[in-house]
Amino acid sequence: MVYAVVRAGGRQEKVEVGTIVVLDRQAAKVGESIQLPAVLFVDGETVTTDADKLAKVSVTAEVLGDERGPKIVIQKFKNKTGYKKRQGHRQDLTRVKITGIK
């Protein structure tokens, strides 16, 4: 079993070939290929964490499309002062498919 743990937008994701992953927004068009930096690489019984060896590992992914995350509502309230504030947020995301780990 071959898989890798890649760094993507401040988080780490475990990926295999064919895995579809949702990452923070990437600056790439639909259909383009992007490279993701590997943090850990597992090839059967061999586990690689050495930075020099990981520099040779390339994880490629194809961009499937851009989307937006679920709406998060932020509410602030202070008792007896009349202060209340309501704010919303939706994160920009990119859906990618892992095409190769070499």
N, CA, C and O atoms as a GROMACS GRO file, in nm:
protein
  408
    1MET      N    1   0.084  -0.117   0.000
    1MET     CA    2   0.000   0.000   0.000
    1MET      C    3   0.089   0.125   0.000
    1MET      O    4   0.175   0.140   0.086
    2VAL      N    5   0.067   0.212  -0.096
    2VAL     CA    6   0.146   0.334  -0.110
    2VAL      C    7   0.056   0.453  -0.079
    2VAL      O    8  -0.049   0.472  -0.141
    3TYR      N    9   0.098   0.534   0.019
    3TYR     CA   10   0.026   0.658   0.046
    3TYR      C   11   0.123   0.762   0.098
    3TYR      O   12   0.238   0.732   0.132
    4ALA      N   13   0.075   0.885   0.103
    4ALA     CA   14   0.158   0.995   0.151
    4ALA      C   15   0.073   1.088   0.236
    4ALA      O   16  -0.049   1.093   0.222
    5VAL      N   17   0.139   1.161   0.323
    5VAL     CA   18   0.074   1.268   0.398
    5VAL      C   19   0.130   1.398   0.340
    5VAL      O   20   0.251   1.420   0.341
    6VAL      N   21   0.041   1.483   0.291
    6VAL     CA   22   0.083   1.606   0.225
    6VAL      C   23   0.040   1.727   0.307
    6VAL      O   24  -0.058   1.723   0.382
    7ARG      N   25   0.114   1.836   0.290
    7ARG     CA   26   0.080   1.963   0.355
    7ARG      C   27  -0.004   2.043   0.257
    7ARG      O   28   0.035   2.064   0.142
    8ALA      N   29  -0.121   2.086   0.302
    8ALA     CA   30  -0.212   2.159   0.215
    8ALA      C   31  -0.286   2.264   0.295
    8ALA      O   32  -0.377   2.232   0.371
    9GLY      N   33  -0.248   2.389   0.279
    9GLY     CA   34  -0.321   2.498   0.341
    9GLY      C   35  -0.319   2.498   0.492
    9GLY      O   36  -0.422   2.524   0.554
   10GLY      N   37  -0.206   2.468   0.553
   10GLY     CA   38  -0.198   2.471   0.698
   10GLY      C   39  -0.243   2.342   0.764
   10GLY      O   40  -0.233   2.329   0.887
   11ARG      N   41  -0.292   2.248   0.687
   11ARG     CA   42  -0.334   2.119   0.741
   11ARG      C   43  -0.254   2.009   0.672
   11ARG      O   44  -0.181   2.034   0.576
   12GLN      N   45  -0.269   1.888   0.722
   12GLN     CA   46  -0.206   1.773   0.659
   12GLN      C   47  -0.315   1.673   0.622
   12GLN      O   48  -0.408   1.650   0.700
   13GLU      N   49  -0.304   1.614   0.503
   13GLU     CA   50  -0.403   1.518   0.453
   13GLU      C   51  -0.333   1.390   0.412
   13GLU      O   52  -0.228   1.392   0.349
   14LYS      N   53  -0.393   1.277   0.448
   14LYS     CA   54  -0.343   1.147   0.403
   14LYS      C   55  -0.407   1.118   0.268
   14LYS      O   56  -0.529   1.119   0.255
   15VAL      N   57  -0.323   1.090   0.166
   15VAL     CA   58  -0.374   1.072   0.030
   15VAL      C   59  -0.315   0.947  -0.033
   15VAL      O   60  -0.202   0.907  -0.004
   16GLU      N   61  -0.395   0.887  -0.120
   16GLU     CA   62  -0.352   0.777  -0.206
   16GLU      C   63  -0.388   0.817  -0.349
   16GLU      O   64  -0.458   0.916  -0.370
   17VAL      N   65  -0.341   0.741  -0.446
   17VAL     CA   66  -0.377   0.769  -0.585
   17VAL      C   67  -0.526   0.744  -0.603
   17VAL      O   68  -0.578   0.639  -0.565
   18GLY      N   69  -0.596   0.842  -0.660
   18GLY     CA   70  -0.740   0.833  -0.681
   18GLY      C   71  -0.823   0.898  -0.572
   18GLY      O   72  -0.945   0.910  -0.587
   19THR      N   73  -0.761   0.941  -0.464
   19THR     CA   74  -0.833   1.005  -0.354
   19THR      C   75  -0.876   1.145  -0.396
   19THR      O   76  -0.800   1.219  -0.458
   20ILE      N   77  -0.999   1.182  -0.360
   20ILE     CA   78  -1.048   1.318  -0.384
   20ILE      C   79  -1.044   1.392  -0.250
   20ILE      O   80  -1.100   1.345  -0.150
   21VAL      N   81  -0.976   1.507  -0.248
   21VAL     CA   82  -0.952   1.582  -0.126
   21VAL      C   83  -1.000   1.725  -0.146
   21VAL      O   84  -0.986   1.781  -0.255
   22VAL      N   85  -1.055   1.784  -0.041
   22VAL     CA   86  -1.096   1.925  -0.043
   22VAL      C   87  -0.992   2.004   0.035
   22VAL      O   88  -0.971   1.981   0.154
   23LEU      N   89  -0.926   2.099  -0.033
   23LEU     CA   90  -0.819   2.180   0.025
   23LEU      C   91  -0.862   2.326   0.030
   23LEU      O   92  -0.965   2.364  -0.027
   24ASP      N   93  -0.783   2.409   0.099
   24ASP     CA   94  -0.803   2.552   0.091
   24ASP      C   95  -0.780   2.596  -0.053
   24ASP      O   96  -0.713   2.527  -0.129
   25ARG      N   97  -0.836   2.711  -0.092
   25ARG     CA   98  -0.834   2.757  -0.231
   25ARG      C   99  -0.692   2.758  -0.288
   25ARG      O  100  -0.601   2.817  -0.231
   26GLN      N  101  -0.676   2.692  -0.401
   26GLN     CA  102  -0.550   2.687  -0.475
   26GLN      C  103  -0.560   2.778  -0.597
   26GLN      O  104  -0.667   2.790  -0.657
   27ALA      N  105  -0.450   2.841  -0.633
   27ALA     CA  106  -0.448   2.931  -0.748
   27ALA      C  107  -0.422   2.851  -0.875
   27ALA      O  108  -0.314   2.859  -0.932
   28ALA      N  109  -0.521   2.774  -0.918
   28ALA     CA  110  -0.509   2.693  -1.039
   28ALA      C  111  -0.647   2.680  -1.103
   28ALA      O  112  -0.749   2.683  -1.034
   29LYS      N  113  -0.648   2.666  -1.234
   29LYS     CA  114  -0.773   2.653  -1.307
   29LYS      C  115  -0.819   2.507  -1.307
   29LYS      O  116  -0.741   2.417  -1.275
   30VAL      N  117  -0.944   2.485  -1.342
   30VAL     CA  118  -1.000   2.350  -1.349
   30VAL      C  119  -0.927   2.271  -1.457
   30VAL      O  120  -0.911   2.319  -1.569
   31GLY      N  121  -0.883   2.150  -1.424
   31GLY     CA  122  -0.813   2.065  -1.518
   31GLY      C  123  -0.662   2.075  -1.510
   31GLY      O  124  -0.592   1.990  -1.564
   32GLU      N  125  -0.610   2.177  -1.443
   32GLU     CA  126  -0.466   2.191  -1.428
   32GLU      C  127  -0.413   2.093  -1.324
   32GLU      O  128  -0.488   2.040  -1.242
   33SER      N  129  -0.282   2.071  -1.330
   33SER     CA  130  -0.216   1.981  -1.236
   33SER      C  131  -0.135   2.064  -1.138
   33SER      O  132  -0.069   2.160  -1.177
   34ILE      N  133  -0.140   2.027  -1.009
   34ILE     CA  134  -0.062   2.097  -0.907
   34ILE      C  135   0.023   1.997  -0.831
   34ILE      O  136  -0.007   1.878  -0.829
   35GLN      N  137   0.130   2.046  -0.769
   35GLN     CA  138   0.219   1.965  -0.688
   35GLN      C  139   0.192   1.995  -0.541
   35GLN      O  140   0.176   2.111  -0.503
   36LEU      N  141   0.186   1.891  -0.460
   36LEU     CA  142   0.167   1.907  -0.315
   36LEU      C  143   0.292   1.855  -0.243
   36LEU      O  144   0.341   1.747  -0.276
   37PRO      N  145   0.344   1.930  -0.144
   37PRO     CA  146   0.465   1.886  -0.073
   37PRO      C  147   0.434   1.772   0.024
   37PRO      O  148   0.337   1.779   0.100
   38ALA      N  149   0.516   1.667   0.020
   38ALA     CA  150   0.496   1.551   0.107
   38ALA      C  151   0.564   1.572   0.241
   38ALA      O  152   0.674   1.627   0.248
   39VAL      N  153   0.498   1.528   0.349
   39VAL     CA  154   0.551   1.534   0.484
   39VAL      C  155   0.593   1.394   0.528
   39VAL      O  156   0.687   1.378   0.607
   40LEU      N  157   0.523   1.292   0.476
   40LEU     CA  158   0.550   1.153   0.510
   40LEU      C  159   0.518   1.069   0.387
   40LEU      O  160   0.421   1.098   0.316
   41PHE      N  161   0.597   0.966   0.362
   41PHE     CA  162   0.574   0.878   0.248
   41PHE      C  163   0.586   0.734   0.294
   41PHE      O  164   0.686   0.696   0.356
   42VAL      N  165   0.484   0.652   0.265
   42VAL     CA  166   0.483   0.511   0.305
   42VAL      C  167   0.470   0.426   0.180
   42VAL      O  168   0.376   0.442   0.102
   43ASP      N  169   0.567   0.335   0.162
   43ASP     CA  170   0.568   0.243   0.048
   43ASP      C  171   0.580   0.102   0.104
   43ASP      O  172   0.691   0.051   0.124
   44GLY      N  173   0.465   0.039   0.128
   44GLY     CA  174   0.465  -0.094   0.187
   44GLY      C  175   0.511  -0.088   0.331
   44GLY      O  176   0.442  -0.031   0.416
   45GLU      N  177   0.629  -0.146   0.360
   45GLU     CA  178   0.684  -0.145   0.496
   45GLU      C  179   0.779  -0.028   0.520
   45GLU      O  180   0.818  -0.003   0.634
   46THR      N  181   0.817   0.044   0.414
   46THR     CA  182   0.913   0.152   0.425
   46THR      C  183   0.843   0.284   0.455
   46THR      O  184   0.755   0.327   0.380
   47VAL      N  185   0.882   0.349   0.565
   47VAL     CA  186   0.826   0.479   0.602
   47VAL      C  187   0.937   0.583   0.589
   47VAL      O  188   1.044   0.568   0.648
   48THR      N  189   0.911   0.688   0.510
   48THR     CA  190   1.012   0.791   0.485
   48THR      C  191   0.967   0.923   0.547
   48THR      O  192   0.859   0.974   0.516
   49THR      N  193   1.052   0.977   0.636
   49THR     CA  194   1.025   1.108   0.694
   49THR      C  195   1.143   1.203   0.676
   49THR      O  196   1.134   1.320   0.714
   50ASP      N  197   1.253   1.155   0.620
   50ASP     CA  198   1.373   1.236   0.600
   50ASP      C  199   1.347   1.344   0.495
   50ASP      O  200   1.295   1.314   0.387
   51ALA      N  201   1.381   1.468   0.525
   51ALA     CA  202   1.352   1.580   0.436
   51ALA      C  203   1.423   1.568   0.302
   51ALA      O  204   1.367   1.607   0.200
   52ASP      N  205   1.545   1.516   0.301
   52ASP     CA  206   1.618   1.502   0.175
   52ASP      C  207   1.552   1.400   0.082
   52ASP      O  208   1.544   1.422  -0.039
   53LYS      N  209   1.505   1.290   0.140
   53LYS     CA  210   1.437   1.188   0.059
   53LYS      C  211   1.297   1.234   0.018
   53LYS      O  212   1.251   1.201  -0.091
   54LEU      N  213   1.231   1.311   0.105
   54LEU     CA  214   1.097   1.361   0.072
   54LEU      C  215   1.102   1.466  -0.038
   54LEU      O  216   1.001   1.486  -0.106
   55ALA      N  217   1.215   1.533  -0.057
   55ALA     CA  218   1.228   1.631  -0.164
   55ALA      C  219   1.217   1.563  -0.301
   55ALA      O  220   1.179   1.627  -0.399
   56LYS      N  221   1.251   1.435  -0.308
   56LYS     CA  222   1.242   1.360  -0.433
   56LYS      C  223   1.102   1.303  -0.458
   56LYS      O  224   1.071   1.263  -0.570
   57VAL      N  225   1.018   1.300  -0.355
   57VAL     CA  226   0.881   1.248  -0.368
   57VAL      C  227   0.793   1.358  -0.425
   57VAL      O  228   0.792   1.470  -0.374
   58SER      N  229   0.719   1.326  -0.531
   58SER     CA  230   0.628   1.425  -0.589
   58SER      C  231   0.486   1.370  -0.586
   58SER      O  232   0.459   1.259  -0.631
   59VAL      N  233   0.396   1.450  -0.532
   59VAL     CA  234   0.254   1.416  -0.527
   59VAL      C  235   0.183   1.514  -0.621
   59VAL      O  236   0.184   1.634  -0.597
   60THR      N  237   0.122   1.460  -0.727
   60THR     CA  238   0.053   1.544  -0.824
   60THR      C  239  -0.097   1.528  -0.808
   60THR      O  240  -0.147   1.420  -0.776
   61ALA      N  241  -0.168   1.637  -0.831
   61ALA     CA  242  -0.314   1.636  -0.818
   61ALA      C  243  -0.374   1.718  -0.930
   61ALA      O  244  -0.316   1.816  -0.976
   62GLU      N  245  -0.493   1.676  -0.975
   62GLU     CA  246  -0.567   1.747  -1.079
   62GLU      C  247  -0.681   1.824  -1.013
   62GLU      O  248  -0.754   1.770  -0.931
   63VAL      N  249  -0.695   1.952  -1.050
   63VAL     CA  250  -0.798   2.037  -0.992
   63VAL      C  251  -0.932   2.003  -1.056
   63VAL      O  252  -0.947   2.009  -1.178
   64LEU      N  253  -1.030   1.966  -0.972
   64LEU     CA  254  -1.164   1.932  -1.021
   64LEU      C  255  -1.256   2.054  -1.021
   64LEU      O  256  -1.346   2.063  -1.105
   65GLY      N  257  -1.236   2.146  -0.929
   65GLY     CA  258  -1.321   2.264  -0.926
   65GLY      C  259  -1.310   2.340  -0.796
   65GLY      O  260  -1.257   2.289  -0.696
   66ASP      N  261  -1.361   2.464  -0.797
   66ASP     CA  262  -1.364   2.548  -0.679
   66ASP      C  263  -1.503   2.541  -0.617
   66ASP      O  264  -1.603   2.524  -0.687
   67GLU      N  265  -1.509   2.553  -0.486
   67GLU     CA  266  -1.637   2.551  -0.415
   67GLU      C  267  -1.624   2.633  -0.288
   67GLU      O  268  -1.517   2.685  -0.257
   68ARG      N  269  -1.734   2.644  -0.215
   68ARG     CA  270  -1.735   2.718  -0.090
   68ARG      C  271  -1.782   2.625   0.021
   68ARG      O  272  -1.869   2.540   0.001
   69GLY      N  273  -1.725   2.644   0.138
   69GLY     CA  274  -1.757   2.561   0.252
   69GLY      C  275  -1.890   2.599   0.314
   69GLY      O  276  -1.958   2.690   0.265
   70PRO      N  277  -1.928   2.532   0.419
   70PRO     CA  278  -2.055   2.563   0.486
   70PRO      C  279  -2.048   2.698   0.556
   70PRO      O  280  -1.941   2.745   0.592
   71LYS      N  281  -2.164   2.760   0.573
   71LYS     CA  282  -2.171   2.890   0.638
   71LYS      C  283  -2.151   2.872   0.789
   71LYS      O  284  -2.214   2.788   0.852
   72ILE      N  285  -2.061   2.953   0.842
   72ILE     CA  286  -2.035   2.954   0.985
   72ILE      C  287  -2.087   3.087   1.038
   72ILE      O  288  -2.052   3.193   0.986
   73VAL      N  289  -2.171   3.083   1.142
   73VAL     CA  290  -2.228   3.204   1.199
   73VAL      C  291  -2.153   3.237   1.327
   73VAL      O  292  -2.141   3.154   1.417
   74ILE      N  293  -2.103   3.361   1.333
   74ILE     CA  294  -2.032   3.410   1.450
   74ILE      C  295  -2.123   3.510   1.520
   74ILE      O  296  -2.163   3.610   1.460
   75GLN      N  297  -2.156   3.485   1.646
   75GLN     CA  298  -2.242   3.577   1.721
   75GLN      C  299  -2.170   3.619   1.848
   75GLN      O  300  -2.113   3.538   1.920
   76LYS      N  301  -2.176   3.750   1.874
   76LYS     CA  302  -2.120   3.804   1.998
   76LYS      C  303  -2.232   3.878   2.070
   76LYS      O  304  -2.315   3.945   2.008
   77PHE      N  305  -2.234   3.865   2.202
   77PHE     CA  306  -2.340   3.925   2.281
   77PHE      C  307  -2.285   3.962   2.418
   77PHE      O  308  -2.215   3.883   2.481
   78LYS      N  309  -2.316   4.083   2.463
   78LYS     CA  310  -2.280   4.124   2.600
   78LYS      C  311  -2.408   4.160   2.673
   78LYS      O  312  -2.488   4.240   2.625
   79ASN      N  313  -2.424   4.100   2.787
   79ASN     CA  314  -2.545   4.117   2.865
   79ASN      C  315  -2.556   4.260   2.920
   79ASN      O  316  -2.456   4.320   2.959
   80LYS      N  317  -2.677   4.313   2.922
   80LYS     CA  318  -2.713   4.441   2.984
   80LYS      C  319  -2.653   4.564   2.918
   80LYS      O  320  -2.669   4.674   2.970
   81THR      N  321  -2.584   4.551   2.805
   81THR     CA  322  -2.523   4.668   2.741
   81THR      C  323  -2.587   4.699   2.606
   81THR      O  324  -2.563   4.806   2.550
   82GLY      N  325  -2.667   4.609   2.554
   82GLY     CA  326  -2.728   4.629   2.423
   82GLY      C  327  -2.635   4.593   2.308
   82GLY      O  328  -2.668   4.620   2.192
   83TYR      N  329  -2.521   4.533   2.339
   83TYR     CA  330  -2.424   4.498   2.234
   83TYR      C  331  -2.452   4.360   2.182
   83TYR      O  332  -2.454   4.263   2.258
   84LYS      N  333  -2.474   4.351   2.053
   84LYS     CA  334  -2.482   4.221   1.988
   84LYS      C  335  -2.433   4.237   1.844
   84LYS      O  336  -2.458   4.339   1.780
   85LYS      N  337  -2.363   4.135   1.796
   85LYS     CA  338  -2.304   4.141   1.664
   85LYS      C  339  -2.319   4.004   1.601
   85LYS      O  340  -2.298   3.902   1.667
   86ARG      N  341  -2.355   4.002   1.474
   86ARG     CA  342  -2.371   3.876   1.402
   86ARG      C  343  -2.293   3.885   1.273
   86ARG      O  344  -2.301   3.984   1.201
   87GLN      N  345  -2.217   3.780   1.246
   87GLN     CA  346  -2.129   3.781   1.130
   87GLN      C  347  -2.126   3.640   1.072
   87GLN      O  348  -2.136   3.542   1.146
   88GLY      N  349  -2.112   3.629   0.941
   88GLY     CA  350  -2.104   3.498   0.876
   88GLY      C  351  -1.975   3.484   0.799
   88GLY      O  352  -1.910   3.583   0.765
   89HIS      N  353  -1.939   3.358   0.770
   89HIS     CA  354  -1.817   3.330   0.695
   89HIS      C  355  -1.834   3.201   0.616
   89HIS      O  356  -1.889   3.103   0.667
   90ARG      N  357  -1.786   3.201   0.491
   90ARG     CA  358  -1.779   3.080   0.411
   90ARG      C  359  -1.639   3.070   0.352
   90ARG      O  360  -1.594   3.163   0.285
   91GLN      N  361  -1.570   2.960   0.378
   91GLN     CA  362  -1.432   2.942   0.333
   91GLN      C  363  -1.428   2.904   0.186
   91GLN      O  364  -1.512   2.826   0.140
   92ASP      N  365  -1.333   2.960   0.111
   92ASP     CA  366  -1.311   2.923  -0.028
   92ASP      C  367  -1.228   2.795  -0.033
   92ASP      O  368  -1.123   2.787   0.030
   93LEU      N  369  -1.276   2.694  -0.107
   93LEU     CA  370  -1.213   2.563  -0.111
   93LEU      C  371  -1.188   2.520  -0.255
   93LEU      O  372  -1.248   2.574  -0.348
   94THR      N  373  -1.099   2.423  -0.273
   94THR     CA  374  -1.070   2.363  -0.403
   94THR      C  375  -1.076   2.212  -0.388
   94THR      O  376  -1.016   2.157  -0.296
   95ARG      N  377  -1.148   2.145  -0.477
   95ARG     CA  378  -1.156   1.999  -0.477
   95ARG      C  379  -1.055   1.946  -0.578
   95ARG      O  380  -1.056   1.986  -0.694
   96VAL      N  381  -0.967   1.855  -0.532
   96VAL     CA  382  -0.862   1.799  -0.619
   96VAL      C  383  -0.865   1.646  -0.612
   96VAL      O  384  -0.911   1.588  -0.514
   97LYS      N  385  -0.816   1.584  -0.719
   97LYS     CA  386  -0.804   1.438  -0.725
   97LYS      C  387  -0.655   1.405  -0.738
   97LYS      O  388  -0.586   1.459  -0.824
   98ILE      N  389  -0.607   1.316  -0.653
   98ILE     CA  390  -0.466   1.278  -0.653
   98ILE      C  391  -0.441   1.186  -0.772
   98ILE      O  392  -0.506   1.081  -0.784
   99THR      N  393  -0.348   1.224  -0.861
   99THR     CA  394  -0.323   1.146  -0.982
   99THR      C  395  -0.195   1.065  -0.977
   99THR      O  396  -0.180   0.968  -1.052
  100GLY      N  397  -0.102   1.103  -0.889
  100GLY     CA  398   0.022   1.025  -0.885
  100GLY      C  399   0.107   1.055  -0.763
  100GLY      O  400   0.111   1.168  -0.714
  101ILE      N  401   0.174   0.950  -0.714
  101ILE     CA  402   0.272   0.962  -0.606
  101ILE      C  403   0.398   0.891  -0.655
  101ILE      O  404   0.398   0.769  -0.675
  102LYS      N  405   0.506   0.968  -0.674
  102LYS     CA  406   0.630   0.908  -0.727
  102LYS      C  407   0.747   0.944  -0.639
  102LYS      O  408   0.860   0.904  -0.666
   0.00000   0.00000   0.00000
